[in-house]
Amino acid sequence: MTQFDNVTVIKKANVYDGGKVTSRVVKFADGSRKTLGIMLPGEYTFDTAAAELMEILDGELEVQLPGSDNWQTIKGGESFNVPANAIFKLKIHSLVDYCCSYFE
Amino acid sequence: MTQFDNVTVIKKANVYDGGKVTSRVVKFADGSRKTLGIMLPGEYTFDTAAAELMEILDGELEVQLPGSDNWQTIKGGESFNVPANAIFKLKIHSLVDYCCSYFE
């Protein structure tokens, strides 16, 4: 799926970390939502409210998932899941284009 | 208008200048399109194909419009128009969140 049809897009971006991470919210007819975002190189710690599916559209990152000591490499076309109410860490070495789905 | 309803969003971002400018395409039922994007600090020269309306959602920039020697300051909530097949220059001092409409 290269595009989302019949959706609502919130105009204003979400901006984190001085603009190193930016995203926009896409809302679906079934009430679900996703964000489409960009992460620039850096190291980040994120916490989840809902469970998340992070789909990497382009670029490459390392992720340390909750409860793991290991860093796992994720490339464009790959994805990873994060449970609700959890903390995960990312190392971004080059620009990452992503789609994040929330399971609420 | 804080959101766009019943639109199509292209998942993959457009990435320019090593990620300093990124945007996503939003397509409307009438065949028109807009991009929602982020520009990080820097100086940029853009050329238009279609005429454009650049609406600054957040941040501040200086623009030098085609045929002008002057730099004009544009702030969040303001906008400017650029004719088709023209070149314009921007100086971005802090992150700019924008919506660009194309008149094709």
N, CA and C atoms of all chains as a GROMACS GRO file, in nm:
protein
  624
    1MET      N    1   0.085  -0.119   0.000
    1MET     CA    2   0.000   0.000   0.000
    1MET      C    3   0.089   0.124   0.000
    2THR      N    4   0.087   0.198  -0.109
    2THR     CA    5   0.176   0.314  -0.120
    2THR      C    6   0.105   0.444  -0.083
    3GLN      N    7  -0.027   0.437  -0.065
    3GLN     CA    8  -0.100   0.558  -0.026
    3GLN      C    9  -0.219   0.521   0.061
    4PHE      N   10  -0.270   0.617   0.134
    4PHE     CA   11  -0.391   0.600   0.216
    4PHE      C   12  -0.503   0.682   0.154
    5ASP      N   13  -0.614   0.614   0.122
    5ASP     CA   14  -0.728   0.682   0.059
    5ASP      C   15  -0.838   0.712   0.162
    6ASN      N   16  -0.918   0.813   0.132
    6ASN     CA   17  -1.034   0.849   0.216
    6ASN      C   18  -0.996   0.870   0.361
    7VAL      N   19  -0.889   0.944   0.383
    7VAL     CA   20  -0.842   0.971   0.519
    7VAL      C   21  -0.853   1.120   0.550
    8THR      N   22  -0.836   1.151   0.677
    8THR     CA   23  -0.824   1.289   0.722
    8THR      C   24  -0.680   1.314   0.765
    9VAL      N   25  -0.624   1.426   0.723
    9VAL     CA   26  -0.488   1.461   0.762
    9VAL      C   27  -0.493   1.590   0.845
   10ILE      N   28  -0.429   1.588   0.960
   10ILE     CA   29  -0.415   1.708   1.041
   10ILE      C   30  -0.305   1.793   0.979
   11LYS      N   31  -0.336   1.920   0.954
   11LYS     CA   32  -0.239   2.003   0.882
   11LYS      C   33  -0.108   2.024   0.959
   12LYS      N   34  -0.120   2.065   1.085
   12LYS     CA   35   0.001   2.102   1.161
   12LYS      C   36   0.082   1.978   1.197
   13ALA      N   37   0.211   1.991   1.187
   13ALA     CA   38   0.303   1.882   1.221
   13ALA      C   39   0.320   1.872   1.373
   14ASN      N   40   0.352   1.752   1.419
   14ASN     CA   41   0.406   1.732   1.553
   14ASN      C   42   0.557   1.746   1.542
   15VAL      N   43   0.615   1.825   1.631
   15VAL     CA   44   0.760   1.852   1.624
   15VAL      C   45   0.823   1.814   1.757
   16TYR      N   46   0.924   1.727   1.752
   16TYR     CA   47   0.995   1.682   1.872
   16TYR      C   48   1.144   1.711   1.856
   17ASP      N   49   1.209   1.728   1.969
   17ASP     CA   50   1.355   1.734   1.971
   17ASP      C   51   1.407   1.842   1.877
   18GLY      N   52   1.345   1.959   1.884
   18GLY     CA   53   1.391   2.071   1.803
   18GLY      C   54   1.377   2.050   1.654
   19GLY      N   55   1.288   1.959   1.615
   19GLY     CA   56   1.263   1.938   1.473
   19GLY      C   57   1.336   1.818   1.416
   20LYS      N   58   1.412   1.747   1.501
   20LYS     CA   59   1.482   1.628   1.452
   20LYS      C   60   1.385   1.514   1.425
   21VAL      N   61   1.271   1.518   1.495
   21VAL     CA   62   1.163   1.421   1.468
   21VAL      C   63   1.036   1.501   1.442
   22THR      N   64   0.976   1.480   1.324
   22THR     CA   65   0.850   1.548   1.290
   22THR      C   66   0.753   1.446   1.233
   23SER      N   67   0.625   1.468   1.257
   23SER     CA   68   0.527   1.374   1.201
   23SER      C   69   0.393   1.444   1.182
   24ARG      N   70   0.308   1.382   1.101
   24ARG     CA   71   0.170   1.430   1.085
   24ARG      C   72   0.073   1.316   1.106
   25VAL      N   73  -0.041   1.350   1.164
   25VAL     CA   74  -0.143   1.252   1.199
   25VAL      C   75  -0.237   1.228   1.081
   26VAL      N   76  -0.261   1.099   1.053
   26VAL     CA   77  -0.358   1.056   0.952
   26VAL      C   78  -0.467   0.977   1.025
   27LYS      N   79  -0.594   1.018   1.006
   27LYS     CA   80  -0.706   0.950   1.072
   27LYS      C   81  -0.787   0.873   0.970
   28PHE      N   82  -0.829   0.752   1.009
   28PHE     CA   83  -0.901   0.663   0.920
   28PHE      C   84  -1.049   0.657   0.957
   29ALA      N   85  -1.130   0.612   0.860
   29ALA     CA   86  -1.275   0.609   0.880
   29ALA      C   87  -1.315   0.518   0.997
   30ASP      N   88  -1.234   0.417   1.027
   30ASP     CA   89  -1.267   0.324   1.137
   30ASP      C   90  -1.225   0.380   1.273
   31GLY      N   91  -1.178   0.503   1.275
   31GLY     CA   92  -1.140   0.566   1.402
   31GLY      C   93  -0.994   0.546   1.438
   32SER      N   94  -0.923   0.464   1.363
   32SER     CA   95  -0.781   0.441   1.392
   32SER      C   96  -0.697   0.557   1.340
   33ARG      N   97  -0.573   0.562   1.386
   33ARG     CA   98  -0.485   0.669   1.339
   33ARG      C   99  -0.343   0.616   1.320
   34LYS      N  100  -0.271   0.684   1.234
   34LYS     CA  101  -0.130   0.657   1.208
   34LYS      C  102  -0.059   0.791   1.206
   35THR      N  103   0.072   0.788   1.220
   35THR     CA  104   0.150   0.907   1.191
   35THR      C  105   0.251   0.873   1.082
   36LEU      N  106   0.275   0.971   0.996
   36LEU     CA  107   0.380   0.962   0.895
   36LEU      C  108   0.487   1.060   0.938
   37GLY      N  109   0.610   1.013   0.952
   37GLY     CA  110   0.711   1.102   1.009
   37GLY      C  111   0.850   1.084   0.953
   38ILE      N  112   0.934   1.175   0.995
   38ILE     CA  113   1.076   1.179   0.957
   38ILE      C  114   1.158   1.187   1.086
   39MET      N  115   1.261   1.103   1.095
   39MET     CA  116   1.357   1.114   1.205
   39MET      C  117   1.494   1.141   1.146
   40LEU      N  118   1.558   1.247   1.192
   40LEU     CA  119   1.695   1.279   1.149
   40LEU      C  120   1.793   1.208   1.241
   41PRO      N  121   1.918   1.197   1.199
   41PRO     CA  122   2.017   1.125   1.280
   41PRO      C  123   2.020   1.174   1.425
   42GLY      N  124   2.034   1.078   1.515
   42GLY     CA  125   2.039   1.109   1.657
   42GLY      C  126   2.001   0.986   1.737
   43GLU      N  127   2.001   1.002   1.869
   43GLU     CA  128   1.958   0.893   1.957
   43GLU      C  129   1.835   0.941   2.033
   44TYR      N  130   1.733   0.857   2.037
   44TYR     CA  131   1.604   0.897   2.092
   44TYR      C  132   1.551   0.790   2.188
   45THR      N  133   1.481   0.837   2.288
   45THR     CA  134   1.405   0.748   2.376
   45THR      C  135   1.259   0.788   2.365
   46PHE      N  136   1.173   0.694   2.330
   46PHE     CA  137   1.030   0.721   2.318
   46PHE      C  138   0.953   0.634   2.416
   47ASP      N  139   0.841   0.686   2.463
   47ASP     CA  140   0.752   0.599   2.541
   47ASP      C  141   0.619   0.588   2.470
   48THR      N  142   0.560   0.472   2.475
   48THR     CA  143   0.432   0.447   2.408
   48THR      C  144   0.317   0.461   2.506
   49ALA      N  145   0.203   0.504   2.456
   49ALA     CA  146   0.076   0.492   2.531
   49ALA      C  147   0.008   0.368   2.473
   50ALA      N  148  -0.041   0.378   2.351
   50ALA     CA  149  -0.094   0.261   2.280
   50ALA      C  150   0.022   0.175   2.229
   51ALA      N  151  -0.010   0.050   2.196
   51ALA     CA  152   0.087  -0.033   2.124
   51ALA      C  153   0.111   0.027   1.986
   52GLU      N  154   0.231   0.009   1.933
   52GLU     CA  155   0.267   0.070   1.805
   52GLU      C  156   0.329  -0.033   1.709
   53LEU      N  157   0.300  -0.014   1.584
   53LEU     CA  158   0.373  -0.082   1.477
   53LEU      C  159   0.450   0.025   1.402
   54MET      N  160   0.583   0.015   1.404
   54MET     CA  161   0.668   0.113   1.335
   54MET      C  162   0.717   0.048   1.205
   55GLU      N  163   0.672   0.106   1.095
   55GLU     CA  164   0.709   0.056   0.962
   55GLU      C  165   0.810   0.154   0.903
   56ILE      N  166   0.928   0.104   0.870
   56ILE     CA  167   1.033   0.191   0.817
   56ILE      C  168   1.018   0.195   0.665
   57LEU      N  169   0.983   0.313   0.613
   57LEU     CA  170   0.960   0.330   0.469
   57LEU      C  171   1.091   0.348   0.395
   58ASP      N  172   1.184   0.417   0.462
   58ASP     CA  173   1.314   0.441   0.400
   58ASP      C  174   1.415   0.471   0.510
   59GLY      N  175   1.540   0.435   0.487
   59GLY     CA  176   1.644   0.460   0.585
   59GLY      C  177   1.672   0.336   0.669
   60GLU      N  178   1.744   0.357   0.777
   60GLU     CA  179   1.788   0.245   0.860
   60GLU      C  180   1.807   0.295   1.003
   61LEU      N  181   1.771   0.211   1.099
   61LEU     CA  182   1.787   0.248   1.239
   61LEU      C  183   1.824   0.124   1.320
   62GLU      N  184   1.868   0.150   1.442
   62GLU     CA  185   1.882   0.044   1.541
   62GLU      C  186   1.780   0.070   1.651
   63VAL      N  187   1.714  -0.036   1.694
   63VAL     CA  188   1.613  -0.023   1.800
   63VAL      C  189   1.649  -0.116   1.916
   64GLN      N  190   1.630  -0.064   2.036
   64GLN     CA  191   1.639  -0.145   2.157
   64GLN      C  192   1.497  -0.154   2.213
   65LEU      N  193   1.438  -0.271   2.201
   65LEU     CA  194   1.299  -0.290   2.242
   65LEU      C  195   1.288  -0.306   2.393
   66PRO      N  196   1.169  -0.281   2.450
   66PRO     CA  197   1.152  -0.290   2.594
   66PRO      C  198   1.194  -0.428   2.647
   67GLY      N  199   1.270  -0.429   2.753
   67GLY     CA  200   1.311  -0.554   2.815
   67GLY      C  201   1.427  -0.624   2.748
   68SER      N  202   1.484  -0.559   2.644
   68SER     CA  203   1.595  -0.620   2.572
   68SER      C  204   1.722  -0.537   2.591
   69ASP      N  205   1.836  -0.605   2.595
   69ASP     CA  206   1.963  -0.535   2.599
   69ASP      C  207   2.022  -0.522   2.458
   70ASN      N  208   1.962  -0.591   2.365
   70ASN     CA  209   2.016  -0.596   2.230
   70ASN      C  210   1.967  -0.482   2.143
   71TRP      N  211   2.054  -0.442   2.052
   71TRP     CA  212   2.016  -0.346   1.948
   71TRP      C  213   1.995  -0.423   1.819
   72GLN      N  214   1.882  -0.397   1.756
   72GLN     CA  215   1.841  -0.471   1.636
   72GLN      C  216   1.836  -0.371   1.520
   73THR      N  217   1.893  -0.408   1.407
   73THR     CA  218   1.892  -0.319   1.290
   73THR      C  219   1.765  -0.339   1.208
   74ILE      N  220   1.700  -0.228   1.175
   74ILE     CA  221   1.576  -0.231   1.097
   74ILE      C  222   1.596  -0.142   0.974
   75LYS      N  223   1.569  -0.199   0.856
   75LYS     CA  224   1.591  -0.125   0.732
   75LYS      C  225   1.460  -0.091   0.663
   76GLY      N  226   1.468  -0.006   0.563
   76GLY     CA  227   1.350   0.028   0.483
   76GLY      C  228   1.279  -0.097   0.434
   77GLY      N  229   1.148  -0.102   0.451
   77GLY     CA  230   1.069  -0.219   0.414
   77GLY      C  231   1.046  -0.312   0.530
   78GLU      N  232   1.118  -0.290   0.642
   78GLU     CA  233   1.100  -0.373   0.761
   78GLU      C  234   1.022  -0.294   0.867
   79SER      N  235   0.981  -0.365   0.972
   79SER     CA  236   0.903  -0.299   1.077
   79SER      C  237   0.927  -0.367   1.211
   80PHE      N  238   0.882  -0.302   1.316
   80PHE     CA  239   0.888  -0.364   1.450
   80PHE      C  240   0.769  -0.317   1.532
   81ASN      N  241   0.734  -0.399   1.632
   81ASN     CA  242   0.621  -0.369   1.721
   81ASN      C  243   0.673  -0.328   1.858
   82VAL      N  244   0.600  -0.236   1.920
   82VAL     CA  245   0.630  -0.196   2.058
   82VAL      C  246   0.500  -0.210   2.138
   83PRO      N  247   0.505  -0.272   2.256
   83PRO     CA  248   0.383  -0.285   2.335
   83PRO      C  249   0.339  -0.150   2.392
   84ALA      N  250   0.217  -0.145   2.446
   84ALA     CA  251   0.165  -0.024   2.511
   84ALA      C  252   0.243   0.005   2.638
   85ASN      N  253   0.246   0.132   2.678
   85ASN     CA  254   0.305   0.175   2.805
   85ASN      C  255   0.448   0.123   2.823
   86ALA      N  256   0.526   0.138   2.719
   86ALA     CA  257   0.663   0.086   2.720
   86ALA      C  258   0.760   0.194   2.673
   87ILE      N  259   0.886   0.170   2.696
   87ILE     CA  260   0.992   0.262   2.654
   87ILE      C  261   1.081   0.190   2.553
   88PHE      N  262   1.113   0.256   2.444
   88PHE     CA  263   1.208   0.198   2.349
   88PHE      C  264   1.305   0.305   2.304
   89LYS      N  265   1.424   0.259   2.261
   89LYS     CA  266   1.530   0.351   2.221
   89LYS      C  267   1.568   0.330   2.075
   90LEU      N  268   1.600   0.439   2.010
   90LEU     CA  269   1.640   0.433   1.870
   90LEU      C  270   1.774   0.502   1.849
   91LYS      N  271   1.855   0.445   1.762
   91LYS     CA  272   1.973   0.514   1.709
   91LYS      C  273   1.953   0.529   1.559
   92ILE      N  274   1.951   0.654   1.515
   92ILE     CA  275   1.929   0.682   1.372
   92ILE      C  276   2.061   0.730   1.314
   93HIS      N  277   2.108   0.662   1.210
   93HIS     CA  278   2.236   0.700   1.150
   93HIS      C  279   2.217   0.782   1.022
   94SER      N  280   2.104   0.762   0.955
   94SER     CA  281   2.070   0.846   0.840
   94SER      C  282   1.919   0.862   0.839
   95LEU      N  283   1.871   0.962   0.766
   95LEU     CA  284   1.728   0.996   0.770
   95LEU      C  285   1.637   0.874   0.759
   96VAL      N  286   1.538   0.867   0.848
   96VAL     CA  287   1.439   0.759   0.845
   96VAL      C  288   1.301   0.819   0.816
   97ASP      N  289   1.236   0.762   0.716
   97ASP     CA  290   1.098   0.795   0.681
   97ASP      C  291   1.012   0.680   0.735
   98TYR      N  292   0.912   0.711   0.816
   98TYR     CA  293   0.838   0.601   0.882
   98TYR      C  294   0.687   0.623   0.881
   99CYS      N  295   0.616   0.513   0.903
   99CYS     CA  296   0.473   0.514   0.926
   99CYS      C  297   0.448   0.440   1.056
  100CYS      N  298   0.385   0.507   1.154
  100CYS     CA  299   0.358   0.444   1.283
  100CYS      C  300   0.207   0.423   1.298
  101SER      N  301   0.167   0.298   1.325
  101SER     CA  302   0.026   0.265   1.350
  101SER      C  303   0.006   0.246   1.499
  102TYR      N  304  -0.107   0.296   1.550
  102TYR     CA  305  -0.138   0.288   1.693
  102TYR      C  306  -0.257   0.194   1.713
  103PHE      N  307  -0.246   0.106   1.812
  103PHE     CA  308  -0.352   0.009   1.840
  103PHE      C  309  -0.414   0.045   1.974
  104GLU      N  310  -0.526   0.118   1.968
  104GLU     CA  311  -0.584   0.178   2.088
  104GLU      C  312  -0.711   0.107   2.130
  105MET      N  313  -0.916   2.617   0.853
  105MET     CA  314  -0.921   2.473   0.826
  105MET      C  315  -0.798   2.407   0.889
  106THR      N  316  -0.821   2.326   0.990
  106THR     CA  317  -0.708   2.265   1.061
  106THR      C  318  -0.678   2.124   1.011
  107GLN      N  319  -0.768   2.069   0.929
  107GLN     CA  320  -0.745   1.934   0.876
  107GLN      C  321  -0.804   1.923   0.737
  108PHE      N  322  -0.758   1.823   0.662
  108PHE     CA  323  -0.813   1.794   0.530
  108PHE      C  324  -0.887   1.661   0.537
  109ASP      N  325  -1.015   1.662   0.498
  109ASP     CA  326  -1.096   1.541   0.503
  109ASP      C  327  -1.108   1.478   0.365
  110ASN      N  328  -1.134   1.346   0.365
  110ASN     CA  329  -1.158   1.273   0.240
  110ASN      C  330  -1.046   1.294   0.138
  111VAL      N  331  -0.924   1.281   0.184
  111VAL     CA  332  -0.809   1.299   0.095
  111VAL      C  333  -0.730   1.169   0.084
  112THR      N  334  -0.639   1.168  -0.010
  112THR     CA  335  -0.542   1.059  -0.025
  112THR      C  336  -0.405   1.113   0.016
  113VAL      N  337  -0.333   1.036   0.095
  113VAL     CA  338  -0.198   1.075   0.135
  113VAL      C  339  -0.099   0.973   0.080
  114ILE      N  340   0.005   1.021   0.014
  114ILE     CA  341   0.112   0.934  -0.032
  114ILE      C  342   0.202   0.904   0.089
  115LYS      N  343   0.226   0.774   0.112
  115LYS     CA  344   0.300   0.737   0.234
  115LYS      C  345   0.443   0.793   0.235
  116LYS      N  346   0.517   0.768   0.129
  116LYS     CA  347   0.659   0.805   0.130
  116LYS      C  348   0.678   0.956   0.122
  117ALA      N  349   0.772   1.004   0.199
  117ALA     CA  350   0.803   1.147   0.200
  117ALA      C  351   0.886   1.185   0.078
  118ASN      N  352   0.877   1.312   0.039
  118ASN     CA  353   0.975   1.373  -0.052
  118ASN      C  354   1.085   1.430   0.036
  119VAL      N  355   1.208   1.402   0.000
  119VAL     CA  356   1.322   1.446   0.081
  119VAL      C  357   1.417   1.527  -0.005
  120TYR      N  358   1.446   1.650   0.039
  120TYR     CA  359   1.536   1.739  -0.035
  120TYR      C  360   1.649   1.784   0.057
  121ASP      N  361   1.762   1.815  -0.004
  121ASP     CA  362   1.871   1.880   0.068
  121ASP      C  363   1.913   1.798   0.191
  122GLY      N  364   1.928   1.666   0.170
  122GLY     CA  365   1.975   1.580   0.278
  122GLY      C  366   1.879   1.571   0.395
  123GLY      N  367   1.752   1.601   0.371
  123GLY     CA  368   1.651   1.590   0.476
  123GLY      C  369   1.618   1.721   0.545
  124LYS      N  370   1.683   1.830   0.500
  124LYS     CA  371   1.652   1.960   0.562
  124LYS      C  372   1.515   2.009   0.519
  125VAL      N  373   1.469   1.961   0.403
  125VAL     CA  374   1.332   1.990   0.358
  125VAL      C  375   1.264   1.857   0.328
  126THR      N  376   1.152   1.830   0.394
  126THR     CA  377   1.077   1.707   0.369
  126THR      C  378   0.929   1.742   0.356
  127SER      N  379   0.858   1.664   0.274
  127SER     CA  380   0.716   1.692   0.259
  127SER      C  381   0.642   1.566   0.218
  128ARG      N  382   0.511   1.568   0.236
  128ARG     CA  383   0.425   1.460   0.188
  128ARG      C  384   0.312   1.516   0.104
  129VAL      N  385   0.274   1.438   0.002
  129VAL     CA  386   0.172   1.482  -0.093
  129VAL      C  387   0.033   1.442  -0.043
  130VAL      N  388  -0.059   1.539  -0.049
  130VAL     CA  389  -0.201   1.516  -0.018
  130VAL      C  390  -0.280   1.543  -0.146
  131LYS      N  391  -0.361   1.444  -0.188
  131LYS     CA  392  -0.441   1.459  -0.310
  131LYS      C  393  -0.588   1.475  -0.274
  132PHE      N  394  -0.655   1.564  -0.345
  132PHE     CA  395  -0.795   1.596  -0.318
  132PHE      C  396  -0.886   1.536  -0.426
  133ALA      N  397  -1.014   1.523  -0.389
  133ALA     CA  398  -1.111   1.459  -0.479
  133ALA      C  399  -1.123   1.535  -0.612
  134ASP      N  400  -1.098   1.666  -0.611
  134ASP     CA  401  -1.111   1.745  -0.734
  134ASP      C  402  -0.987   1.736  -0.823
  135GLY      N  403  -0.891   1.650  -0.782
  135GLY     CA  404  -0.770   1.632  -0.863
  135GLY      C  405  -0.656   1.724  -0.823
  136SER      N  406  -0.683   1.819  -0.735
  136SER     CA  407  -0.576   1.910  -0.692
  136SER      C  408  -0.487   1.843  -0.588
  137ARG      N  409  -0.372   1.902  -0.565
  137ARG     CA  410  -0.281   1.846  -0.466
  137ARG      C  411  -0.213   1.957  -0.386
  138LYS      N  412  -0.174   1.919  -0.265
  138LYS     CA  413  -0.097   2.006  -0.178
  138LYS      C  414   0.016   1.923  -0.122
  139THR      N  415   0.118   1.990  -0.068
  139THR     CA  416   0.217   1.919   0.013
  139THR      C  417   0.218   1.982   0.152
  140LEU      N  418   0.238   1.896   0.252
  140LEU     CA  419   0.259   1.940   0.390
  140LEU      C  420   0.404   1.910   0.421
  141GLY      N  421   0.479   2.011   0.466
  141GLY     CA  422   0.623   1.989   0.479
  141GLY      C  423   0.687   2.064   0.594
  142ILE      N  424   0.811   2.029   0.613
  142ILE     CA  425   0.896   2.089   0.717
  142ILE      C  426   1.023   2.139   0.649
  143MET      N  427   1.064   2.262   0.682
  143MET     CA  428   1.194   2.313   0.638
  143MET      C  429   1.276   2.347   0.761
  144LEU      N  430   1.395   2.292   0.768
  144LEU     CA  431   1.486   2.322   0.878
  144LEU      C  432   1.571   2.443   0.839
  145PRO      N  433   1.635   2.506   0.937
  145PRO     CA  434   1.713   2.626   0.908
  145PRO      C  435   1.812   2.606   0.793
  146GLY      N  436   1.821   2.708   0.709
  146GLY     CA  437   1.911   2.702   0.594
  146GLY      C  438   1.866   2.803   0.491
  147GLU      N  439   1.939   2.808   0.380
  147GLU     CA  440   1.902   2.895   0.269
  147GLU      C  441   1.874   2.806   0.149
  148TYR      N  442   1.764   2.832   0.083
  148TYR     CA  443   1.717   2.744  -0.024
  148TYR      C  444   1.676   2.824  -0.147
  149THR      N  445   1.697   2.763  -0.262
  149THR     CA  446   1.645   2.817  -0.388
  149THR      C  447   1.554   2.712  -0.448
  150PHE      N  448   1.430   2.748  -0.473
  150PHE     CA  449   1.333   2.655  -0.530
  150PHE      C  450   1.285   2.707  -0.665
  151ASP      N  451   1.253   2.616  -0.754
  151ASP     CA  452   1.186   2.659  -0.878
  151ASP      C  453   1.049   2.594  -0.885
  152THR      N  454   0.954   2.669  -0.936
  152THR     CA  455   0.817   2.621  -0.946
  152THR      C  456   0.791   2.568  -1.086
  153ALA      N  457   0.702   2.470  -1.093
  153ALA     CA  458   0.644   2.429  -1.222
  153ALA      C  459   0.507   2.495  -1.226
  154ALA      N  460   0.413   2.448  -1.143
  154ALA     CA  461   0.284   2.514  -1.126
  154ALA      C  462   0.300   2.637  -1.036
  155ALA      N  463   0.202   2.726  -1.041
  155ALA     CA  464   0.196   2.836  -0.944
  155ALA      C  465   0.171   2.776  -0.806
  156GLU      N  466   0.223   2.840  -0.704
  156GLU     CA  467   0.214   2.787  -0.568
  156GLU      C  468   0.162   2.893  -0.471
  157LEU      N  469   0.085   2.845  -0.374
  157LEU     CA  470   0.051   2.925  -0.256
  157LEU      C  471   0.121   2.859  -0.138
  158MET      N  472   0.214   2.929  -0.075
  158MET     CA  473   0.287   2.875   0.041
  158MET      C  474   0.226   2.936   0.167
  159GLU      N  475   0.165   2.850   0.248
  159GLU     CA  476   0.101   2.893   0.372
  159GLU      C  477   0.192   2.847   0.487
  160ILE      N  478   0.236   2.942   0.567
  160ILE     CA  479   0.326   2.908   0.677
  160ILE      C  480   0.240   2.876   0.801
  161LEU      N  481   0.245   2.750   0.842
  161LEU     CA  482   0.163   2.706   0.955
  161LEU      C  483   0.230   2.741   1.088
  162ASP      N  484   0.363   2.734   1.089
  162ASP     CA  485   0.437   2.767   1.210
  162ASP      C  486   0.580   2.803   1.170
  163GLY      N  487   0.642   2.891   1.248
  163GLY     CA  488   0.779   2.931   1.220
  163GLY      C  489   0.783   3.064   1.146
  164GLU      N  490   0.898   3.096   1.093
  164GLU     CA  491   0.918   3.226   1.027
  164GLU      C  492   1.027   3.212   0.923
  165LEU      N  493   1.011   3.281   0.812
  165LEU     CA  494   1.111   3.276   0.706
  165LEU      C  495   1.119   3.410   0.637
  166GLU      N  496   1.224   3.426   0.558
  166GLU     CA  497   1.234   3.539   0.467
  166GLU      C  498   1.228   3.483   0.325
  167VAL      N  499   1.152   3.549   0.241
  167VAL     CA  500   1.138   3.505   0.102
  167VAL      C  501   1.178   3.619   0.008
  168GLN      N  502   1.251   3.580  -0.096
  168GLN     CA  503   1.280   3.673  -0.207
  168GLN      C  504   1.201   3.622  -0.328
  169LEU      N  505   1.097   3.694  -0.362
  169LEU     CA  506   1.008   3.650  -0.470
  169LEU      C  507   1.069   3.679  -0.607
  170PRO      N  508   1.024   3.610  -0.711
  170PRO     CA  509   1.080   3.630  -0.845
  170PRO      C  510   1.071   3.776  -0.888
  171GLY      N  511   1.178   3.827  -0.940
  171GLY     CA  512   1.180   3.965  -0.990
  171GLY      C  513   1.198   4.071  -0.883
  172SER      N  514   1.216   4.027  -0.758
  172SER     CA  515   1.232   4.123  -0.649
  172SER      C  516   1.372   4.115  -0.592
  173ASP      N  517   1.425   4.230  -0.547
  173ASP     CA  518   1.553   4.228  -0.475
  173ASP      C  519   1.530   4.224  -0.325
  174ASN      N  520   1.407   4.244  -0.284
  174ASN     CA  521   1.376   4.255  -0.140
  174ASN      C  522   1.351   4.119  -0.075
  175TRP      N  523   1.386   4.113   0.052
  175TRP     CA  524   1.352   3.997   0.134
  175TRP      C  525   1.235   4.036   0.223
  176GLN      N  526   1.132   3.953   0.222
  176GLN     CA  527   1.008   3.980   0.293
  176GLN      C  528   0.993   3.876   0.404
  177THR      N  529   0.961   3.918   0.524
  177THR     CA  530   0.944   3.824   0.636
  177THR      C  531   0.801   3.770   0.640
  178ILE      N  532   0.790   3.639   0.649
  178ILE     CA  533   0.659   3.572   0.654
  178ILE      C  534   0.654   3.487   0.781
  179LYS      N  535   0.550   3.507   0.859
  179LYS     CA  536   0.538   3.436   0.986
  179LYS      C  537   0.424   3.335   0.983
  180GLY      N  538   0.420   3.249   1.085
  180GLY     CA  539   0.310   3.154   1.098
  180GLY      C  540   0.176   3.223   1.085
  181GLY      N  541   0.086   3.166   1.006
  181GLY     CA  542  -0.045   3.225   0.982
  181GLY      C  543  -0.047   3.314   0.858
  182GLU      N  544   0.072   3.342   0.802
  182GLU     CA  545   0.080   3.423   0.680
  182GLU      C  546   0.114   3.333   0.561
  183SER      N  547   0.104   3.388   0.441
  183SER     CA  548   0.131   3.309   0.321
  183SER      C  549   0.184   3.398   0.210
  184PHE      N  550   0.236   3.334   0.107
  184PHE     CA  551   0.277   3.410  -0.012
  184PHE      C  552   0.255   3.325  -0.136
  185ASN      N  553   0.241   3.392  -0.250
  185ASN     CA  554   0.219   3.325  -0.377
  185ASN      C  555   0.344   3.334  -0.464
  186VAL      N  556   0.367   3.228  -0.541
  186VAL     CA  557   0.478   3.226  -0.637
  186VAL      C  558   0.418   3.186  -0.773
  187PRO      N  559   0.451   3.260  -0.879
  187PRO     CA  560   0.397   3.223  -1.011
  187PRO      C  561   0.459   3.093  -1.064
  188ALA      N  562   0.401   3.038  -1.168
  188ALA     CA  563   0.454   2.918  -1.233
  188ALA      C  564   0.588   2.947  -1.299
  189ASN      N  565   0.669   2.842  -1.314
  189ASN     CA  566   0.797   2.852  -1.386
  189ASN      C  567   0.883   2.967  -1.337
  190ALA      N  568   0.895   2.977  -1.207
  190ALA     CA  569   0.969   3.088  -1.147
  190ALA      C  570   1.066   3.033  -1.042
  191ILE      N  571   1.159   3.118  -1.002
  191ILE     CA  572   1.256   3.082  -0.899
  191ILE      C  573   1.235   3.173  -0.779
  192PHE      N  574   1.235   3.115  -0.660
  192PHE     CA  575   1.228   3.199  -0.540
  192PHE      C  576   1.327   3.146  -0.437
  193LYS      N  577   1.368   3.236  -0.347
  193LYS     CA  578   1.469   3.202  -0.247
  193LYS      C  579   1.412   3.218  -0.107
  194LEU      N  580   1.454   3.130  -0.019
  194LEU     CA  581   1.409   3.134   0.120
  194LEU      C  582   1.530   3.134   0.213
  195LYS      N  583   1.517   3.210   0.322
  195LYS     CA  584   1.608   3.198   0.436
  195LYS      C  585   1.525   3.155   0.556
  196ILE      N  586   1.560   3.039   0.610
  196ILE     CA  587   1.486   2.984   0.724
  196ILE      C  588   1.576   2.997   0.847
  197HIS      N  589   1.525   3.062   0.950
  197HIS     CA  590   1.604   3.082   1.072
  197HIS      C  591   1.565   2.984   1.181
  198SER      N  592   1.440   2.938   1.180
  198SER     CA  593   1.398   2.832   1.273
  198SER      C  594   1.295   2.747   1.199
  199LEU      N  595   1.271   2.628   1.249
  199LEU     CA  596   1.186   2.531   1.179
  199LEU      C  597   1.056   2.593   1.126
  200VAL      N  598   1.027   2.565   0.999
  200VAL     CA  599   0.903   2.610   0.936
  200VAL      C  600   0.816   2.490   0.900
  201ASP      N  601   0.692   2.494   0.945
  201ASP     CA  602   0.589   2.395   0.910
  201ASP      C  603   0.501   2.462   0.806
  202TYR      N  604   0.484   2.399   0.689
  202TYR     CA  605   0.412   2.467   0.582
  202TYR      C  606   0.314   2.378   0.509
  203CYS      N  607   0.222   2.444   0.439
  203CYS     CA  608   0.130   2.377   0.346
  203CYS      C  609   0.143   2.449   0.213
  204CYS      N  610   0.177   2.373   0.108
  204CYS     CA  611   0.193   2.432  -0.026
  204CYS      C  612   0.083   2.381  -0.118
  205SER      N  613   0.009   2.475  -0.177
  205SER     CA  614  -0.096   2.441  -0.274
  205SER      C  615  -0.045   2.469  -0.414
  206TYR      N  616  -0.078   2.378  -0.507
  206TYR     CA  617  -0.031   2.389  -0.646
  206TYR      C  618  -0.150   2.418  -0.737
  207PHE      N  619  -0.133   2.513  -0.828
  207PHE     CA  620  -0.242   2.551  -0.919
  207PHE      C  621  -0.204   2.510  -1.059
  208GLU      N  622  -0.252   2.392  -1.099
  208GLU     CA  623  -0.205   2.329  -1.224
  208GLU      C  624  -0.311   2.338  -1.334
   0.00000   0.00000   0.00000
